[in-house]
Amino acid sequence: MVLYSIIDIADVFSENHKEAQCVLKQIDGGFVELYSGTMSGENKVRRLYSTNPALYLDKRYYPF
């Protein structure tokens, strides 16, 4: 079976339906999706939306 979707595969097949807050923040050159469902309460990068390849190498936008 092939699943064609714009939704992340982890979101489709995830069994953990914990309500988490995701915030989309605009940055210079794209958007960053921040996830605030961590135990420590800090925001972590969940996803980066950009057409600039250099932003994907920027350590500020790493998901950990």
C-alpha distances in whole Angstrom, upper triangle without the diagonal:
4,7,10,13,16,16,16,13,16,17,14,14,18,19,23,24,27,29,29,31,30,32,32,35,36,37,39,36,33,32,31,29,31,30,33,32,33,36,38,38,38,35,33,30,27,26,28,27,30,30,33,31,34,34,31,33,35,36,37,33,31,29,32
4,6,10,13,14,14,12,15,16,13,13,17,20,23,23,26,28,28,29,28,30,29,32,33,34,35,32,29,28,28,26,29,28,31,30,32,34,37,36,36,33,30,28,25,23,25,24,26,26,29,28,31,30,27,30,33,33,34,30,29,27,30
4,6,10,10,11,9,12,13,10,11,15,17,20,20,23,24,25,26,24,26,25,28,29,31,32,30,27,25,25,23,26,25,28,27,29,32,34,33,33,30,28,25,22,20,22,21,24,24,27,26,29,28,26,29,31,31,31,28,27,25,28
4,7,9,10,10,14,13,11,13,17,20,22,22,24,25,25,25,23,25,24,26,27,28,30,27,24,23,23,22,24,24,28,27,29,32,34,33,32,29,27,24,21,19,20,19,21,21,24,24,27,26,24,27,29,30,30,26,26,24,27
4,5,8,8,12,11,9,12,15,18,19,19,22,22,21,22,20,21,20,23,24,25,27,24,21,20,20,18,21,21,24,24,26,30,32,30,29,26,24,21,18,16,18,16,19,20,23,23,26,24,22,25,27,28,28,24,24,22,25
4,6,9,12,11,10,14,15,19,20,19,21,20,20,20,17,18,17,19,20,22,23,21,18,16,16,15,18,18,22,22,24,28,29,28,27,23,21,19,15,13,14,13,15,16,20,20,23,21,19,23,24,25,25,21,21,19,23
4,6,8,7,7,10,12,15,16,15,17,17,16,17,14,16,15,19,20,22,24,22,18,16,16,14,16,16,19,19,21,25,26,25,24,21,19,17,13,12,14,13,17,18,21,21,24,21,19,23,24,24,24,20,20,18,21
4,5,5,7,9,10,14,14,14,16,16,15,16,14,16,16,19,20,21,24,22,18,16,15,13,15,14,18,17,19,22,24,23,22,19,17,15,11,10,13,13,16,18,20,20,22,20,17,21,22,22,22,18,17,15,18
4,5,5,6,8,12,13,14,16,18,17,19,17,19,19,22,24,25,27,25,22,20,19,16,18,17,20,19,20,23,25,25,24,22,19,17,14,13,16,16,19,21,23,22,25,23,20,23,24,24,24,20,19,16,19
4,5,5,6,9,10,11,13,15,14,16,15,18,19,21,24,25,27,26,22,20,18,15,16,14,17,16,17,20,22,22,21,19,17,15,12,12,16,17,20,23,24,23,25,23,20,22,23,23,23,19,18,15,17
4,6,5,9,9,9,11,12,12,14,13,16,17,20,22,24,27,25,22,19,17,14,15,13,16,14,16,19,22,21,21,19,17,15,12,12,16,17,20,23,25,24,26,24,21,24,25,24,24,20,19,16,18
4,6,9,11,11,14,15,15,17,16,19,20,23,25,27,30,28,24,22,20,17,19,17,20,18,20,23,25,24,25,22,20,19,15,16,19,19,22,25,27,26,29,26,24,27,28,27,27,23,22,19,22
4,6,9,10,13,16,16,19,18,22,22,26,28,29,32,30,27,25,23,20,20,18,21,18,20,22,25,25,25,23,21,20,17,17,21,22,25,27,29,28,30,28,25,28,29,28,28,25,23,20,22
4,5,7,10,12,13,16,16,20,21,24,27,28,31,30,27,24,22,18,18,16,18,15,16,19,22,21,22,21,19,18,15,17,20,22,25,28,29,28,30,28,25,27,28,27,26,23,22,18,19
4,6,9,12,14,17,18,22,23,27,30,31,34,33,30,27,24,21,21,18,19,16,17,18,22,22,23,22,21,21,18,20,23,25,29,31,33,32,34,31,28,31,31,30,29,26,24,21,22
4,6,9,11,14,15,19,21,24,28,29,33,32,28,25,23,19,18,15,15,12,13,15,18,18,20,19,18,19,16,18,22,24,28,31,32,31,33,30,27,29,29,28,27,24,23,19,19
4,6,9,12,14,17,20,23,26,28,32,31,28,24,22,18,17,14,14,11,14,16,19,18,19,19,18,19,16,18,22,23,27,30,32,32,33,30,28,30,30,29,27,25,24,20,21
4,6,10,12,16,19,22,25,27,31,31,27,24,21,17,16,12,12,8,11,12,15,14,16,16,16,17,15,18,22,23,27,30,32,32,33,29,27,30,29,27,26,23,22,19,19
4,7,10,13,16,19,23,25,29,29,25,22,19,15,14,11,10,8,11,13,16,14,15,15,15,17,15,17,21,22,26,29,31,31,32,28,27,30,29,27,25,23,22,19,20
4,6,10,13,16,19,22,25,26,22,19,16,12,10,7,6,5,8,11,13,11,12,11,12,13,12,14,18,19,23,27,28,28,29,25,24,26,25,24,21,19,19,16,17
4,7,10,13,16,19,23,23,20,16,14,10,8,6,5,6,10,13,14,11,11,9,11,12,11,13,16,18,21,25,26,27,27,23,23,25,24,23,20,18,18,16,17
4,7,10,13,16,19,20,16,12,10,6,5,5,6,8,11,15,15,12,12,9,10,10,8,10,13,14,17,21,22,23,24,20,19,22,21,20,17,15,16,13,16
4,6,10,13,16,17,14,10,8,6,5,7,8,11,13,17,17,14,12,9,10,10,10,10,12,13,16,20,21,22,22,18,19,21,20,19,16,14,16,14,16
4,7,10,13,14,10,7,6,4,6,9,11,14,16,20,20,17,15,11,12,10,10,9,10,10,13,16,17,19,20,16,16,19,18,18,15,13,15,14,17
4,6,10,11,9,6,5,6,7,11,13,16,18,21,20,17,15,11,12,10,11,11,10,10,12,16,16,18,18,14,16,18,16,17,13,12,15,14,17
4,7,8,6,4,6,9,11,14,16,20,21,25,24,21,18,15,15,13,14,12,10,10,10,13,14,16,16,13,15,17,15,17,14,12,16,16,19
4,6,5,5,7,10,12,16,18,21,22,25,24,22,19,15,15,13,14,13,10,10,9,12,12,14,13,10,13,15,12,14,11,10,14,16,18
4,6,8,10,14,15,19,21,25,26,29,27,25,22,19,18,16,17,15,12,11,9,11,10,13,12,9,13,15,12,15,13,12,16,18,21
4,7,10,14,16,20,22,25,26,30,29,27,24,20,19,16,17,14,10,9,6,7,7,10,10,8,11,13,12,15,14,12,16,18,21
4,7,10,13,17,20,23,24,27,27,24,21,18,17,13,14,11,8,6,4,7,8,11,11,9,11,14,13,15,13,11,14,16,19
4,7,10,13,16,19,20,24,23,21,18,15,14,11,11,8,6,5,6,10,11,13,14,10,12,15,13,15,13,10,13,14,17
4,6,10,13,16,17,20,20,18,15,11,10,7,8,6,5,6,8,12,13,14,14,10,11,14,12,13,10,8,10,10,14
4,7,10,12,14,18,18,15,13,10,9,6,5,5,6,8,11,15,16,17,17,14,13,16,15,15,13,10,11,10,13
4,7,9,11,14,14,12,10,6,5,5,5,7,9,11,14,18,19,19,19,15,15,17,16,15,12,10,11,9,11
4,6,8,11,12,9,8,5,5,6,6,9,12,14,18,21,22,22,22,18,17,20,18,17,14,12,12,10,11
4,6,9,9,6,6,5,7,9,9,13,15,18,21,25,25,25,25,21,21,22,21,19,16,15,15,12,13
4,7,9,7,8,8,9,11,11,14,17,20,23,27,27,27,27,24,23,24,23,21,19,17,17,13,13
4,5,5,7,7,8,11,11,15,18,21,24,28,28,28,27,24,22,24,22,19,18,17,16,12,11
4,5,8,10,11,15,15,19,22,25,28,31,31,31,30,27,26,26,25,22,20,20,18,15,14
4,6,9,10,14,15,19,22,25,28,31,31,30,29,26,25,25,23,20,19,19,18,15,13
4,7,9,13,14,18,20,23,26,29,29,29,28,25,24,25,23,20,18,18,17,15,14
4,6,10,12,15,17,20,23,27,26,26,25,22,21,22,19,17,14,14,14,12,11
4,7,9,12,14,17,19,23,23,23,22,18,18,19,17,15,12,11,12,10,10
4,6,9,11,15,17,21,21,20,20,16,15,16,15,12,10,9,9,6,7
4,6,8,11,14,17,17,17,16,13,12,13,12,11,9,6,7,5,7
4,7,10,13,17,17,17,17,14,12,15,14,13,12,9,8,6,9
4,7,10,13,14,14,15,12,10,13,13,13,12,8,9,7,11
4,6,10,10,11,12,8,7,11,11,12,11,7,9,9,13
4,7,9,10,12,9,9,13,13,15,14,10,12,13,16
4,5,7,9,7,8,12,12,15,14,11,13,15,18
4,6,9,9,9,12,13,17,16,14,16,18,21
4,6,6,8,10,11,14,14,13,15,17,20
4,5,6,7,9,13,14,12,13,16,19
4,5,5,7,10,12,11,12,16,18
4,5,5,9,9,7,10,13,15
4,6,8,9,7,8,11,13
4,6,9,8,8,11,13
4,5,6,7,11,12
4,5,5,9,9
4,6,9,10
4,6,9
4,6
4
